Amino acid sequence: MDMERMPEAGRDLTTLTWGVFLLLVLAVVGVSIGPPMPLVLVAGFIFALLFAFRYIYFSFYVAVALVPFLGAMVAVPTGGLLIGQPAFGGSVDVFLVEIAMFVVIAAWALRLILYWWGRHDTNWRPNLPLFKQYLVLFFAHVISMFSGALPDKTFTLQYSLRPVLFDYVAFVALPVNLIRSRRRLMATLGVTVSVGMAAALSGFVAVLMPPDSSLIFGRAYPLPIFGVSLLGQNFNELAEVMVYSTLFAWALAVLAKNPRLKRIFAAVAIFQFAIGILTFTRTFWIVSILQFAFLCLTDWRRTFKRYVPRFMLAGILLLPFVIGVLIYAGSHTAQSSNDARLMLSEISWLYFKDNPIVGSGAGSFISRVGATEVFSREFGSPLDSHGFMQKLAFETGLVGLLAFFILAASYVMKIREAGRWMEQNQAAKAFWLIVAGAGGAFTYQLFNTDYWTGKMWLPIGIALAASYVLRSDSKARTVEAGRTAQATSSDEVAHDILGE
């Protein structure tokens, strides 16, 4: 259903079906935890659910803010049910963002049912972009349980549900359904950029406090917060947030009406990009170049053609920087990382050749790497695949790769269609910046390990939401061109955040 088109009057069976489905999924997860559950945990969940139901947008923004904090985890006991031990080992480590999203999804499901049934309000009818294509990817993970590598079937099913299916519901479907206006989009981008700014400030402090006193400045990385590495300990974990947060800040600078806010968001974008550069992470540099190329082929196409000589001159001036990158790539630190990644790719290829059709089992990569004596002897503890494609090939084979390519192609077609119908104004410029940010978040995971998290899928969900919101907004802004821009009042902002 197009977001700009009002749904038909009357009760919509799709809404009821999706709402019931969500509640059933959440109930299955709850039952798998098993009795006895502490009374305080039950009471806490009920309170959180009621709060999220009343203030669903505020709760959603809180969950969005938690996306980068993958160091914040909670160990949930699986109870006495038989599925608990084989699937989770008696307990499961859950990201704090997953708990927050779990509550918001439950509140959304209740709103779908109660508002549809009680108020006949079809405005809550769900919009599920790419659901069929994603469902194919989900089933590709499920059928990998029949691999000749004999994976644990219970664990394979659990992994297919969480994180694979959960990521779509939490980070794609939920944002698309809650971000239905320009103000909601800007609020979501604002939360994401605010967290990105906090991460960038952490990296800036690390730059000013190098571990070696002989150095003038250090390398940007996420510092621990109160002794806990909430953002992670690796330079990559800071850089991957900067990849999409920088472009989202720029999009806010374009969308903002107040000139002062425009300057602030532009400064935030520049600062975050600088911190990304100072992580000295090769992946950040590669992804940033690809994002620049994408924008030159879309929104900046005319400008790029006009200033080609200047861009070529800028490229020449950057040659010393490129040489420095090449020197670093040959250093001992970089070479050690390259060796580990190369061996992980070799392991992926060997297992893929043994089980090329359905792979070796969803979620089995780390355990099989751990069983590889050569890797353990050379690099110690097993690592996850440094690349989304290697992971898919290893665990789901050709079926999973084909399913993902279908999903990716459908996403690209949907984005192209939205961009084709946009007027050439500020809304369109912001749209392409958001898409570039989401593309950067995905491209980063071709070299990293956070593919089944909100770091990759939330930017994609925001980009899909923007494809609906800004397409309508682009047309409306064209009609309203010339109207004096006024800053949103503080009362409106509070009203928007609470969602009432």
Buried (B, 14 or more C-beta within 10 A) or exposed (E): BEBEEEBEEEEBEBBBEBBEBBBEBBEEBBEBBBEEBEEEEEEEBEEBBEBBBEBBBBBBBBBBBBBBBBBBBEEBBBBEEEBBBBBBEEBBEBBBBBBBBBBBBBBBBBBBBBBBEEEEBBEBBBBBBBBEBBBBBBBBBBBBBEBEBEBBBBBBBBBBBBBBBBBBBBBBBBBBBBBBBBBBBBBBBBBBBBBBBBBBBBBBEBBEEEEEEEEEEBBBBBBEBEEEBBBBEBBBBBBBBBBBBBBBBBBBBBBBEEEEBBEBBBEBBBBBBBBBBBBBBBBBBBBBEBBBEBBBEBBBEEEBEEEEEEEEEEEEEEEEEEEEBEEEEEEEEBEEBEEBBEBBBBBBEEBBEEBEBBBBBBBBBBEBBEEBEEBEEEBEEBBBBBBBBBBBBBBBBBBBBBBBBBBBEBBEEBBEEBBEEBBEBBBBBBBBBBBBBBBBBBBBBBBBBBBBBBBBBBBBBBBBBBBBBBBBBBBBBBEEEEEEEEEBEEEEBEEBBEBE
